[in-house]
Amino acid sequence: MNAYIKLGWVLPTIMEQFKGLDKEKLDNRRKKGQLEEGVIWKKAGDNRIYYHFENWDNFVENGQ
């Protein structure tokens, strides 16, 4: 049996660890408006930036 766990909104360190995405590069793309707010990233109530783990795959595959 294969199990799949959705991670949803995660901190940049998780994106770096599991997807190889450097935090600085993510921040630069976000600040340039290349990543859609609310879909790929969001700023939470604790003022931290979170990225959507699964939506990133869709962004890479479809450019959306």
Buried (B, 14 or more C-beta within 10 A) or exposed (E): EEEEEEEEBBBBEBBBEEBEBEBEEBBEBBEEEEBBEEEBBBEEEEEEBBBBBEBBEEBEEEEE
